[in-house]
């Protein structure tokens, strides 16, 4: 098998190493913008909230200057950019 050197790794879309588009539009939010993650049937509300919070925490490792807050509401999880 041939070994290649100095081949740059193509950029992947944030959070998806397989090149899929990001699940949440965190990168596109401006301060005071928000989006809703609707509840999914068969998934506990707290588990969905935990997943969203985990995605945001991973995003903040790459973009620490942006801050978000999440809240469980009647329709789903709402995510706001606050900084």
MOPAC internal coordinates of N, CA, C and O (Angstrom, degrees):
PM7 1SCF
backbone

  N    0.0000 0     0.00 0     0.00 0    0    0    0
  C    1.4508 1     0.00 0     0.00 0    1    0    0
  C    1.5251 1   107.86 1     0.00 0    2    1    0
  O    1.2310 1   120.41 1   -47.68 1    3    2    1
  N    1.3104 1   116.82 1   132.32 1    3    2    1
  C    1.4558 1   122.12 1  -179.21 1    5    3    2
  C    1.5255 1   110.28 1   -78.64 1    6    5    3
  O    1.2310 1   120.03 1   -43.04 1    7    6    5
  N    1.3131 1   117.54 1   136.96 1    7    6    5
  C    1.4586 1   122.94 1   176.62 1    9    7    6
  C    1.5214 1   108.01 1  -103.23 1   10    9    7
  O    1.2310 1   120.71 1   -53.80 1   11   10    9
  N    1.3272 1   116.25 1   126.20 1   11   10    9
  C    1.4616 1   121.83 1   178.30 1   13   11   10
  C    1.5129 1   108.90 1  -101.35 1   14   13   11
  O    1.2310 1   120.79 1   -34.94 1   15   14   13
  N    1.3094 1   116.10 1   145.06 1   15   14   13
  C    1.4659 1   121.46 1   179.36 1   17   15   14
  C    1.5184 1   109.77 1  -118.67 1   18   17   15
  O    1.2310 1   121.36 1   -30.15 1   19   18   17
  N    1.3444 1   115.01 1   149.85 1   19   18   17
  C    1.4662 1   122.97 1   174.17 1   21   19   18
  C    1.5239 1   113.98 1    60.32 1   22   21   19
  O    1.2310 1   120.23 1  -145.37 1   23   22   21
  N    1.3171 1   117.17 1    34.63 1   23   22   21
  C    1.4599 1   121.52 1   172.39 1   25   23   22
  C    1.5247 1   106.10 1   -91.59 1   26   25   23
  O    1.2310 1   119.46 1   -63.12 1   27   26   25
  N    1.3431 1   118.63 1   116.88 1   27   26   25
  C    1.4675 1   119.45 1  -177.92 1   29   27   26
  C    1.5313 1   111.57 1   -67.15 1   30   29   27
  O    1.2310 1   121.61 1   -34.39 1   31   30   29
  N    1.3183 1   114.53 1   145.61 1   31   30   29
  C    1.4679 1   120.77 1   176.88 1   33   31   30
  C    1.5195 1   107.72 1   -81.49 1   34   33   31
  O    1.2310 1   119.68 1   -54.74 1   35   34   33
  N    1.3316 1   118.22 1   125.26 1   35   34   33
  C    1.4670 1   119.15 1   178.76 1   37   35   34
  C    1.5229 1   110.72 1   -64.80 1   38   37   35
  O    1.2310 1   120.89 1   -33.30 1   39   38   37
  N    1.3213 1   115.90 1   146.70 1   39   38   37
  C    1.4583 1   120.34 1   176.22 1   41   39   38
  C    1.5160 1   109.12 1   -64.76 1   42   41   39
  O    1.2310 1   121.13 1   -44.36 1   43   42   41
  N    1.3251 1   115.44 1   135.64 1   43   42   41
  C    1.4545 1   119.59 1   172.05 1   45   43   42
  C    1.5177 1   107.00 1  -101.31 1   46   45   43
  O    1.2310 1   120.59 1   -16.95 1   47   46   45
  N    1.2834 1   116.47 1   163.05 1   47   46   45
  C    1.4510 1   119.30 1   175.60 1   49   47   46
  C    1.5061 1   107.21 1   -72.26 1   50   49   47
  O    1.2310 1   120.13 1   -36.55 1   51   50   49
  N    1.3311 1   117.35 1   143.45 1   51   50   49
  C    1.4560 1   121.10 1  -173.54 1   53   51   50
  C    1.5256 1   111.57 1   -54.13 1   54   53   51
  O    1.2310 1   121.03 1   -49.85 1   55   54   53
  N    1.3177 1   115.63 1   130.15 1   55   54   53
  C    1.4526 1   121.95 1   173.95 1   57   55   54
  C    1.5043 1   115.01 1    85.81 1   58   57   55
  O    1.2310 1   119.68 1   170.54 1   59   58   57
  N    1.3274 1   118.21 1    -9.46 1   59   58   57
  C    1.4490 1   120.82 1  -177.55 1   61   59   58
  C    1.5209 1   109.45 1  -130.41 1   62   61   59
  O    1.2310 1   120.75 1   -80.48 1   63   62   61
  N    1.2987 1   116.17 1    99.52 1   63   62   61
  C    1.4507 1   120.46 1  -175.83 1   65   63   62
  C    1.5186 1   111.99 1   -69.52 1   66   65   63
  O    1.2310 1   120.19 1   164.01 1   67   66   65
  N    1.3169 1   117.24 1   -15.99 1   67   66   65
  C    1.4598 1   119.49 1  -179.88 1   69   67   66
  C    1.5308 1   112.73 1   -92.28 1   70   69   67
  O    1.2310 1   119.94 1  -171.72 1   71   70   69
  N    1.3495 1   117.73 1     8.28 1   71   70   69
  C    1.4564 1   121.06 1   175.06 1   73   71   70
  C    1.5198 1   115.39 1    87.45 1   74   73   71
  O    1.2310 1   119.91 1  -179.01 1   75   74   73
  N    1.3334 1   117.78 1     0.99 1   75   74   73
  C    1.4616 1   119.19 1   176.68 1   77   75   74
  C    1.5194 1   109.39 1   -66.41 1   78   77   75
  O    1.2310 1   120.20 1   -27.02 1   79   78   77
  N    1.3334 1   117.22 1   152.98 1   79   78   77
  C    1.4668 1   118.38 1   176.35 1   81   79   78
  C    1.5316 1   110.31 1   -64.79 1   82   81   79
  O    1.2310 1   120.33 1   -25.09 1   83   82   81
  N    1.3323 1   116.97 1   154.91 1   83   82   81
  C    1.4633 1   119.30 1  -179.19 1   85   83   82
  C    1.5320 1   111.49 1   -62.50 1   86   85   83
  O    1.2310 1   121.00 1   -32.61 1   87   86   85
  N    1.3106 1   115.70 1   147.39 1   87   86   85
  C    1.4624 1   120.86 1  -178.62 1   89   87   86
  C    1.5188 1   111.92 1   -71.55 1   90   89   87
  O    1.2310 1   120.44 1   142.61 1   91   90   89
  N    1.3306 1   116.76 1   -37.39 1   91   90   89
  C    1.4591 1   121.55 1  -177.99 1   93   91   90
  C    1.5343 1   109.78 1  -118.44 1   94   93   91
  O    1.2310 1   119.78 1   -35.49 1   95   94   93
  N    1.3411 1   118.03 1   144.51 1   95   94   93
  C    1.4716 1   120.81 1  -176.86 1   97   95   94
  C    1.5270 1   113.75 1   -84.53 1   98   97   95
  O    1.2310 1   120.02 1  -136.09 1   99   98   97
  N    1.3209 1   117.57 1    43.91 1   99   98   97
  C    1.4613 1   121.28 1  -175.73 1  101   99   98
  C    1.5245 1   112.26 1   -59.53 1  102  101   99
  O    1.2310 1   120.44 1   140.77 1  103  102  101
  N    1.3130 1   116.76 1   -39.23 1  103  102  101
  C    1.4609 1   121.25 1  -176.51 1  105  103  102
  C    1.5289 1   111.69 1   -65.47 1  106  105  103
  O    1.2310 1   120.16 1   152.03 1  107  106  105
  N    1.3365 1   117.29 1   -27.97 1  107  106  105
  C    1.4662 1   121.95 1  -174.91 1  109  107  106
  C    1.5257 1   114.11 1   -90.18 1  110  109  107
  O    1.2310 1   120.16 1   169.67 1  111  110  109
  N    1.3366 1   117.31 1   -10.33 1  111  110  109
  C    1.4641 1   119.71 1  -176.71 1  113  111  110
  C    1.5223 1   111.81 1   -73.49 1  114  113  111
  O    1.2310 1   121.18 1   -42.49 1  115  114  113
  N    1.3094 1   115.35 1   137.51 1  115  114  113
  C    1.4550 1   121.35 1   170.18 1  117  115  114
  C    1.5272 1   107.43 1   -99.51 1  118  117  115
  O    1.2310 1   120.49 1   -13.91 1  119  118  117
  N    1.3210 1   116.68 1   166.09 1  119  118  117
  C    1.4661 1   120.72 1  -178.92 1  121  119  118
  C    1.5321 1   109.18 1   -56.68 1  122  121  119
  O    1.2310 1   120.73 1   -45.96 1  123  122  121
  N    1.3209 1   116.22 1   134.04 1  123  122  121
  C    1.4722 1   127.44 1  -177.71 1  125  123  122
  C    1.5257 1   114.08 1    77.02 1  126  125  123
  O    1.2310 1   119.17 1   179.81 1  127  126  125
  N    1.3446 1   119.19 1    -0.19 1  127  126  125
  C    1.4662 1   121.32 1   171.82 1  129  127  126
  C    1.5254 1   108.48 1   -77.69 1  130  129  127
  O    1.2310 1   120.75 1   -23.83 1  131  130  129
  N    1.3168 1   116.17 1   156.17 1  131  130  129
  C    1.4640 1   120.42 1   176.85 1  133  131  130
  C    1.5170 1   109.45 1  -147.43 1  134  133  131
  O    1.2310 1   121.11 1   -14.32 1  135  134  133
  N    1.3366 1   115.47 1   165.68 1  135  134  133
  C    1.4635 1   121.16 1   172.22 1  137  135  134
  C    1.5244 1   108.15 1  -145.30 1  138  137  135
  O    1.2310 1   121.25 1   -20.83 1  139  138  137
  N    1.3202 1   115.21 1   159.17 1  139  138  137
  C    1.4597 1   122.41 1  -177.14 1  141  139  138
  C    1.5172 1   109.93 1  -107.97 1  142  141  139
  O    1.2310 1   120.81 1   -47.63 1  143  142  141
  N    1.3201 1   116.05 1   132.37 1  143  142  141
  C    1.4642 1   122.25 1   170.60 1  145  143  142
  C    1.5233 1   105.81 1  -104.11 1  146  145  143
  O    1.2310 1   119.61 1   -75.73 1  147  146  145
  N    1.3337 1   118.34 1   104.27 1  147  146  145
  C    1.4618 1   119.54 1  -176.91 1  149  147  146
  C    1.5297 1   111.78 1   -65.36 1  150  149  147
  O    1.2310 1   121.06 1   -33.54 1  151  150  149
  N    1.3214 1   115.57 1   146.46 1  151  150  149
  C    1.4567 1   119.80 1   176.22 1  153  151  150
  C    1.5183 1   109.30 1   -62.47 1  154  153  151
  O    1.2310 1   120.86 1   -36.45 1  155  154  153
  N    1.3424 1   115.95 1   143.55 1  155  154  153
  C    1.4594 1   122.00 1   177.84 1  157  155  154
  C    1.5258 1   108.84 1  -105.93 1  158  157  155
  O    1.2310 1   121.36 1   -42.72 1  159  158  157
  N    1.3031 1   115.01 1   137.28 1  159  158  157
  C    1.4645 1   119.92 1   178.82 1  161  159  158
  C    1.5240 1   110.02 1   -61.75 1  162  161  159
  O    1.2310 1   120.87 1   -45.10 1  163  162  161
  N    1.3090 1   115.94 1   134.90 1  163  162  161
  C    1.4564 1   121.36 1   177.14 1  165  163  162
  C    1.5204 1   114.55 1    87.77 1  166  165  163
  O    1.2310 1   119.83 1   177.28 1  167  166  165
  N    1.3328 1   117.94 1    -2.72 1  167  166  165
  C    1.4647 1   120.96 1   177.55 1  169  167  166
  C    1.5256 1   108.22 1  -116.70 1  170  169  167
  O    1.2310 1   120.83 1   -51.66 1  171  170  169
  N    1.3175 1   116.02 1   128.34 1  171  170  169
  C    1.4596 1   120.11 1  -179.17 1  173  171  170
  C    1.5297 1   110.75 1   -61.22 1  174  173  171
  O    1.2310 1   121.14 1   -35.41 1  175  174  173
  N    1.3206 1   115.43 1   144.59 1  175  174  173
  C    1.4656 1   120.69 1  -179.41 1  177  175  174
  C    1.5173 1   111.67 1   -59.38 1  178  177  175
  O    1.2310 1   120.29 1   136.92 1  179  178  177
  N    1.3298 1   117.04 1   -43.08 1  179  178  177
  C    1.4633 1   120.25 1  -179.93 1  181  179  178
  C    1.5314 1   111.70 1   -64.42 1  182  181  179
  O    1.2310 1   120.40 1   144.66 1  183  182  181
  N    1.3288 1   116.84 1   -35.34 1  183  182  181
  C    1.4620 1   120.45 1   178.95 1  185  183  182
  C    1.5293 1   109.89 1   -67.62 1  186  185  183
  O    1.2310 1   120.15 1   138.86 1  187  186  185
  N    1.3303 1   117.33 1   -41.14 1  187  186  185
  C    1.4657 1   120.69 1   177.12 1  189  187  186
  C    1.5213 1   110.46 1   -62.62 1  190  189  187
  O    1.2310 1   120.63 1   137.73 1  191  190  189
  N    1.3287 1   116.39 1   -42.27 1  191  190  189
  C    1.4610 1   120.70 1   179.44 1  193  191  190
  C    1.5301 1   109.89 1   -62.75 1  194  193  191
  O    1.2310 1   120.30 1   138.74 1  195  194  193
  N    1.3161 1   117.02 1   -41.26 1  195  194  193
  C    1.4510 1   121.98 1   179.03 1  197  195  194
  C    1.5284 1   111.13 1   -63.40 1  198  197  195
  O    1.2310 1   120.17 1   137.90 1  199  198  197
  N    1.3246 1   117.27 1   -42.10 1  199  198  197
  C    1.4688 1   121.19 1   178.26 1  201  199  198
  C    1.5236 1   111.05 1   -62.84 1  202  201  199
  O    1.2310 1   120.57 1   135.08 1  203  202  201
  N    1.3288 1   116.52 1   -44.92 1  203  202  201
  C    1.4699 1   120.32 1   179.63 1  205  203  202
  C    1.5241 1   109.87 1   -62.89 1  206  205  203
  O    1.2310 1   120.27 1   135.86 1  207  206  205
  N    1.3211 1   117.09 1   -44.14 1  207  206  205
  C    1.4655 1   121.11 1   179.63 1  209  207  206
  C    1.5246 1   110.83 1   -62.75 1  210  209  207
  O    1.2310 1   120.23 1   141.41 1  211  210  209
  N    1.3213 1   117.16 1   -38.59 1  211  210  209
  C    1.4646 1   121.25 1   177.70 1  213  211  210
  C    1.5187 1   112.05 1   -64.51 1  214  213  211
  O    1.2310 1   120.70 1   138.77 1  215  214  213
  N    1.3320 1   116.26 1   -41.23 1  215  214  213
  C    1.4649 1   120.13 1   177.56 1  217  215  214
  C    1.5245 1   110.97 1   -62.87 1  218  217  215
  O    1.2310 1   121.01 1   138.56 1  219  218  217
  N    1.3147 1   115.67 1   -41.44 1  219  218  217
  C    1.4668 1   120.12 1   179.16 1  221  219  218
  C    1.5284 1   110.35 1   -65.95 1  222  221  219
  O    1.2310 1   119.94 1   138.75 1  223  222  221
  N    1.3187 1   117.72 1   -41.25 1  223  222  221
  C    1.4637 1   121.04 1   178.78 1  225  223  222
  C    1.5251 1   110.58 1   -61.31 1  226  225  223
  O    1.2310 1   120.09 1   137.95 1  227  226  225
  N    1.3250 1   117.44 1   -42.05 1  227  226  225
  C    1.4633 1   120.51 1   177.39 1  229  227  226
  C    1.5215 1   111.02 1   -65.04 1  230  229  227
  O    1.2310 1   120.41 1   139.76 1  231  230  229
  N    1.3148 1   116.82 1   -40.24 1  231  230  229
  C    1.4602 1   121.49 1   178.09 1  233  231  230
  C    1.5264 1   110.13 1   -61.79 1  234  233  231
  O    1.2310 1   120.50 1   138.23 1  235  234  233
  N    1.3362 1   116.66 1   -41.77 1  235  234  233
  C    1.4748 1   121.13 1  -178.43 1  237  235  234
  C    1.5181 1   113.10 1   -66.39 1  238  237  235
  O    1.2310 1   119.78 1   159.20 1  239  238  237
  N    1.3187 1   118.02 1   -20.80 1  239  238  237
  C    1.4664 1   119.77 1   174.94 1  241  239  238
  C    1.5270 1   110.06 1   -66.19 1  242  241  239
  O    1.2310 1   120.89 1   144.79 1  243  242  241
  N    1.3164 1   115.90 1   -35.21 1  243  242  241
  C    1.4687 1   120.50 1  -179.16 1  245  243  242
  C    1.5299 1   111.65 1   -87.94 1  246  245  243
  O    1.2310 1   120.21 1   147.67 1  247  246  245
  N    1.3251 1   117.21 1   -32.33 1  247  246  245
  C    1.4690 1   122.49 1  -177.63 1  249  247  246
  C    1.5298 1   109.89 1  -127.57 1  250  249  247
  O    1.2310 1   119.59 1  -109.87 1  251  250  249
  N    1.3369 1   118.38 1    70.13 1  251  250  249
  C    1.4728 1   120.56 1  -174.81 1  253  251  250
  C    1.5271 1   114.01 1   -66.91 1  254  253  251
  O    1.2310 1   119.83 1   165.29 1  255  254  253
  N    1.3090 1   117.93 1   -14.71 1  255  254  253
  C    1.4660 1   120.29 1   179.97 1  257  255  254
  C    1.5308 1   112.24 1   -76.49 1  258  257  255
  O    1.2310 1   119.95 1   167.34 1  259  258  257
  N    1.3245 1   117.70 1   -12.66 1  259  258  257
  C    1.4671 1   121.21 1   179.33 1  261  259  258
  C    1.5227 1   108.95 1  -101.83 1  262  261  259
  O    1.2310 1   120.61 1   -41.05 1  263  262  261
  N    1.3277 1   116.45 1   138.95 1  263  262  261
  C    1.4623 1   121.52 1   179.86 1  265  263  262
  C    1.5246 1   109.32 1  -127.13 1  266  265  263
  O    1.2310 1   121.13 1   -34.89 1  267  266  265
  N    1.3278 1   115.45 1   145.11 1  267  266  265
  C    1.4611 1   122.22 1  -177.09 1  269  267  266
  C    1.5175 1   109.84 1  -133.32 1  270  269  267
  O    1.2310 1   121.23 1   -21.50 1  271  270  269
  N    1.3139 1   115.25 1   158.50 1  271  270  269
  C    1.4582 1   122.04 1   172.75 1  273  271  270
  C    1.5294 1   107.10 1  -134.86 1  274  273  271
  O    1.2310 1   120.88 1   -35.56 1  275  274  273
  N    1.3368 1   115.93 1   144.44 1  275  274  273
  C    1.4691 1   120.68 1   179.16 1  277  275  274
  C    1.5193 1   109.11 1  -122.37 1  278  277  275
  O    1.2310 1   121.04 1   -29.95 1  279  278  277
  N    1.3265 1   115.62 1   150.05 1  279  278  277
  C    1.4682 1   121.68 1   175.76 1  281  279  278
  C    1.5280 1   108.80 1  -142.66 1  282  281  279
  O    1.2310 1   121.24 1   -40.16 1  283  282  281
  N    1.3274 1   115.23 1   139.84 1  283  282  281
  C    1.4568 1   120.03 1   171.40 1  285  283  282
  C    1.5200 1   107.51 1   -81.04 1  286  285  283
  O    1.2310 1   120.56 1   -54.27 1  287  286  285
  N    1.3203 1   116.53 1   125.73 1  287  286  285
  C    1.4565 1   121.61 1   176.54 1  289  287  286
  C    1.5247 1   107.79 1  -124.08 1  290  289  287
  O    1.2310 1   119.88 1     1.31 1  291  290  289
  N    1.3257 1   117.83 1  -178.69 1  291  290  289
  C    1.4623 1   121.06 1  -176.30 1  293  291  290
  C    1.5225 1   113.33 1   -57.17 1  294  293  291
  O    1.2310 1   119.94 1   138.74 1  295  294  293
  N    1.3339 1   117.71 1   -41.26 1  295  294  293
  C    1.4659 1   122.01 1  -173.30 1  297  295  294
  C    1.5236 1   114.00 1   -87.34 1  298  297  295
  O    1.2310 1   119.80 1   160.48 1  299  298  297
  N    1.3378 1   117.99 1   -19.52 1  299  298  297
  C    1.4621 1   119.92 1  -176.14 1  301  299  298
  C    1.5189 1   110.94 1   164.23 1  302  301  299
  O    1.2310 1   121.22 1    28.99 1  303  302  301
  N    1.3088 1   115.27 1  -151.01 1  303  302  301
  C    1.4585 1   122.61 1   178.93 1  305  303  302
  C    1.5341 1   106.83 1  -104.17 1  306  305  303
  O    1.2310 1   120.11 1   -56.27 1  307  306  305
  N    1.3233 1   117.40 1   123.73 1  307  306  305
  C    1.4657 1   120.25 1   176.96 1  309  307  306
  C    1.5231 1   107.62 1  -103.87 1  310  309  307
  O    1.2310 1   121.56 1   -44.91 1  311  310  309
  N    1.3396 1   114.61 1   135.09 1  311  310  309
  C    1.4639 1   122.91 1  -179.11 1  313  311  310
  C    1.5197 1   108.79 1  -116.52 1  314  313  311
  O    1.2310 1   120.45 1   -54.60 1  315  314  313
  N    1.3340 1   116.74 1   125.40 1  315  314  313
  C    1.4730 1   122.21 1   177.75 1  317  315  314
  C    1.5097 1   108.75 1  -115.36 1  318  317  315
  O    1.2310 1   120.87 1   -37.36 1  319  318  317
  N    1.3432 1   115.93 1   142.64 1  319  318  317
  C    1.4670 1   119.77 1   168.44 1  321  319  318
  C    1.5241 1   106.60 1   -90.74 1  322  321  319
  O    1.2310 1   120.56 1   -53.46 1  323  322  321
  N    1.3366 1   116.53 1   126.54 1  323  322  321
  C    1.4678 1   120.08 1  -176.59 1  325  323  322
  C    1.5234 1   112.66 1  -113.08 1  326  325  323
  O    1.2310 1   119.69 1   169.35 1  327  326  325
  N    1.3245 1   118.20 1   -10.65 1  327  326  325
  C    1.4651 1   120.79 1   178.15 1  329  327  326
  C    1.5140 1   109.00 1  -148.84 1  330  329  327
  O    1.2310 1   120.10 1   180.00 1  331  330  329

